[in-house]
Amino acid sequence: MADQTSECSGPTRVTIKDLAAELGLAKGTVSRALNGYPDIAEGTRLRVSRAAERMGYRPLAQAQAIRTGRARSLGLVLNAGRSDAHKPFLTDFLDGISRGASEESWTLTVATAEDEADEVATMARLIDERKVDGFILPRTKMRDARIELCRAQSVPFILYGRTGDTTGCAWFDISGEDAMHDAVLRLAGFGHRRIGWLGGMPDYTYTHLRRDGFLAGMAAAGLVPDPSLMADGVFTVEDGAVAGLRLLDHPEPPTAVVCALDVAALGLYRAAARAGRAVGRDLAVISYDGSPEAATADPPLTSYAVDTRAAGRALASMLIARIRGTQPEDLRQVVPARLIPRASDRLSTPIPDAPREAAVPVSTRLA
């Protein structure tokens, strides 16, 4: 009878011993390179990882967890109780994190929570059960209980955003403050002098950064901000409609408004319709987020866009580096947002009382 062993058995599993023999390295060196230990030179780590990919090496997750004390999993807890808090970016964001994690043969563990207290409790449970090695923390606050938990438990984390106390913090963020600064200069370059502001919730760090950017832009344009044309605490379309009506009911209403969030701008659209004003005709609007809803608004909303897929990938890579021992001060990156110019910020009618020359340098004006 013919020997059928080769037909019945599965493919031979590539082991660390096989990698070591192929590369002429010690098994311990290969193992430490695969697990990202900082005492292994980057050139060696890359050489080992490329050979592992070429030879089809796949670690046994359970054995690796026992050996290294790591689950090789990144944690993300989403607060489902916040109205539309994650909706504009969630799909692309999760895809980016998953891709970034899988490139290092790590996984993403996602959980949901109903409120902030539940977020912290869920994170604590994942830590106790050793299901994750660190956390990505989106929508960061000036004072953030999630950060305090990670510090207290000595658990690695990376912020998607910034915070008040930056001690021990690594982060990836988008420069919303620069976007708001440039939005003011753009509007001033079109001749606007009365520019309003709709900002976010004061607990969140981005609200302060974007508000500071708006004020810096006003100063750069030689304009004095009118506090009665500024409103914070806007987090939903409904909030934007209420705050927008207050601005437009002003005795001297703004001819343009900068919004910290697309949802605020979309609420302002509703307020403008109720006030008998038309966005893109006699009210200019610029916003921030680059959400899909911005593109389908009437008229389409000029907005600063964020590449959330790229952000997710970067956060995954940076968190893995943090888990492997890179210091948080070496993992801080802020990148610019991208302006998507549409019809909402260019008026089809003359701006009342607009000066002949805008109070901004010629180099900042946009055709």
N, C-alpha and C positions, 0 to 999 in steps of 0.2 A: 504494500500500500504506500502511495506517495506521501511524503511528509508535507502536511498542510499547515504547519505552525505559522509560516510566514503569511498565509492567506487569512488565518483567523485572528491573529494578533493585530492590534492597532499600531500606528506609527510610533517609533521609538521617541521617547521624550528627551529633549536636549537638557542636560544638567549643567550645573556650575562647573563640575569636573570637566565636561566636554568643552566649555568655553575656556577654562584655564589651559587645557591642553592645546587648543587652537591658537591661543594668544601667547603661550609661553609664560603665563603668569601663575602666581600662587592662587589656590582656591580662595584663601582669605582676602587677597587683594581684589579678586573679581567680585566676591560677595560684597565687600565694602564699597566698591565702585558702583555696583548696581543699586545699593541702598543709599547712595549719596553722602557718604561720610566725608566730612571736611578735610580729613588727613590724606585723601586721595587726590592727586593732581587732576586738574580739569582735563588735560589731554588724555590721561589714562581713562578717566570716566567716559569720555566721548568714544574712545577706542573700544571699550568694553560694551557700551550701549549699542554702538553700531554693529558690533559682532553679534550681540544678542538678537538684534533685529534681523540680521542676515541669516542667522542659523535657526531662527524661530523659537528662541528661548522664552518660556513663560513661567514665572515663579509660581509655586504653590502658595496661594494666599494665606492659608492657615499656618503652614510651616514658617512662612516668612514673618507673620505676625508674632509667633512665639519667639522666633530668633531675634527680631529687632525691637519688639515691643510696640510696633506700629501697625495700625490697621490699613495704612496706605489709602486713607479716605479723607476727603475734604468735607467739612460740614457747612451747611447753609440752612438757616432757619428763616422762613418767610412768615411775616406777620400778615395773616389773611384778614385780620380785623381792620386794617387800614383801608379806607375806601380807595380803590384803584391805585394803591401805593406802588405796586409792582407791574401793573398791567402794561404800561407803555414799553417796557423793555424786557419782560420776563423770558419770553421764548428765546430771543437771541442771546440774552445773558446766560441762561442755562446751557445753551448750545456751546457758547464760548468757553464756559468753565469746564464742561464735560470734555471738550476737545483738548483743552490745555492739560487737564488731568490725565486723559488717556495717553497723551504723548509721553508721559512718564510712567505709564502703567499704574496710575492711581485711579480711584473712583470718586464719585460725588454722592454724598448722602444728603438728601433734601428732606426737611421736616417742615410742618406748618404749625403756627401758633395763632391764638385768637387775640392776644394783646401783648403788651410789653412784658408784663409779669410772666405770662405763659412762654414767651420767647426765652427769657432767662431760665425758667424752669426746664424747658425742653433742652436747651444747651447743657444745663447741668446734668440732665439724665444721660445725654449722649456722651458726656465726659466720663460719668461714673461707669457707664457700660463699655467704655473704651471703643466706641464705634467710629470715632473720628480722631484725627491727629491735630486738627486745628480748624479754625472757622473763618469764613469770609463774612464780613459784616457790612451789608449795604445800608443806605439811608441813615448815615451816622448822625448822632446828636452832639451838641456841645458838651453835655454830660450824659454819658451812655452807660447804662447798667450792664450791657453785654460786655463792654470793654473792661469794666470793673471785675466782672466774673472771670474773664480770661486772665487778667492780671493776678487775681487772687489764687487761681488754680494753676498758674504757670503754664497755660495752654497757648500755643502760638495762634496768632490771628492777623488778619490784614483787613484794612478798612477800604471800602469803596466810598471814598469821601475823606473828610478830615474831622478833627474834633478839637475841643477846647484844650485839654491837657494832652500833649503829644508824647508824653513819657512812654517809652517802650512801644510806640506805635509805628507800624509800617502801613503804607497806603498807596493806592492807585486812585487818581481822581482826575476829573475834567476841570479845566480852569473856567468855571462859570463866571467868576469875577471879571475876567478879561472879556468874555462874551458880552456881558452887560455894559461894560465900559465902551466896547466897540459899537454896541447897538445905539447908545446915546450919540456917539460921534457920527454915526451913519444918519440918524434922524436930524441932528443939528446940521449936517452937511446938506440935507434936503431943505433946510430953512426953518425947521421947527424951533420955537423958543419956549413954549409951555409943554413940557414933557412930563407925563405922569408915570407912576410906578405901582405895580401890583406884585407884592412879594409873598413868600411862603410862610410856613409856620415857624415861629421863633425858636422852637426847640432844636430845629435842624441846623447843622453847621452851614449847609449850602445857602440857607436864607441869608445869613449874615455876610457871607462872602459875596453873593450876588448883589445884595443891597450896597455893600461897600464899593463894588465895581460900578454900579449905577451912579453913586455919588461922585466917584472919581471921574467918571465920564462927563458928568455935568460940569465939574470943575475944569476939566480939560477943554470943554467946549465954551468956557466962559459964561456958563449959565448958573443961576441961583435956583436950587431946588425949592419948590413950594411944598411944605409939609402937608398942606390940605389936599394936594394932588398925589399923595403917597399913602398906600394902604398895605399892611402886612396881614398875615393870618389867612391867606388864600391857599386852599389845598384841594378844592374841587371845582367843577364847572359852576355849581350853584354859588359857591363862595365868590367866584369871579364875577358872576352876574350881579350879586348884591353890592360888592365893592365897586364894580364898574359903574353902576348907576349913581353911586355917591360921587364918583369923580365927574361923571358927565352932567350931573345936576348942579355942579359948581357954577357960581356966577360967571367965572372965567374958566371954562373947562379946557382941558388939554387938547391940543391938536394931534398929539401922539402919546402912546403909552408903551412902556417897556414892561414885559411880564416875566417873572422868574420861572414860570411853568406854562407849558402849553395849555393845561386845563384852565388856568387863570385867563389866558387869552381867549379861549373858546367861550368862557363865561362872559367876558367883555363883549364878544360878538353879540350875545343875547342882549346885554345891556344897551349896546349901541342901537340895536333894532327897536327896542322899547323906547329909547330916547329920540328916535327919528333921525339917527345918524347912520351913515353907511361906512363900514370899514373899507379902506381902499379908495374912498371918494372924498370924505371929509374927516376921517379919523385914521391915523396910521398906527399900526400895531406890529411890534417885534417881540418874539418870545424865545423860549429855550426848552428843548427836549428833542425836537425833530420827530415827534410821534406820528404814526400813520394818520391820525385824525387831523393833524395840521395840514397835510397835503390835500385832504378832501374837503376842507372848510370852504366856505363861500364868502369872500375870495380866499384862495389858498394862503395859508399863514406863513409869513417869513419867520424862520426859526433857526436857532443854532442847534445842530444835530450832534448826537453822541453815538459813536460806534459801540454799542453795548456788547456785541459779539467779541470784538477785539478787547474790550475792557474785561469781559469774563475770562478770556484766554490769559490775559496778562495777570489777573488776580490769581488764577490757579497756579501759574508758574511761580509767581512771587511768594505765594503761601507755601508751596512745596519747598522753595529755597529757605524760607523762614523756619520751617519745621526741621530742615536739615542743618540749621545752625547759623545762617546768615543773620547778621545783626539788623534790627529793624531800621536803624538810621541809614542803612545802605539799601533799603527797599522803600523808597519814597519817590513816586513819579507823578507828575501832573502834566497832562497833555491838553492841547487846545481843542475846543469845539469847532465844528465846521458850519459856517453860515450857509443856509439854503434860502436864497432870495426868491421871494414870490411876489404876489400882488398886494399883500396887506399893508406894506409900508411905503408905497408910492402913490401919492394922492393924485386923483384925476382933476381936482379943482384947486385953485390957488389957496395957499395957506394964509389965513387972516393975520395981518400985521407982521408978516415975515420980512426980515431985513433983506436988502438986496444981496448982501454977502453974508454967508453963514460964518459964525464965529469959531470955525475950525480950520486947521491948515488945509491947503489945497490938496495935499497928498492923501488926506483921509476921505475926500469926497468920492462918492461912487456915481458913475454915470447911470 
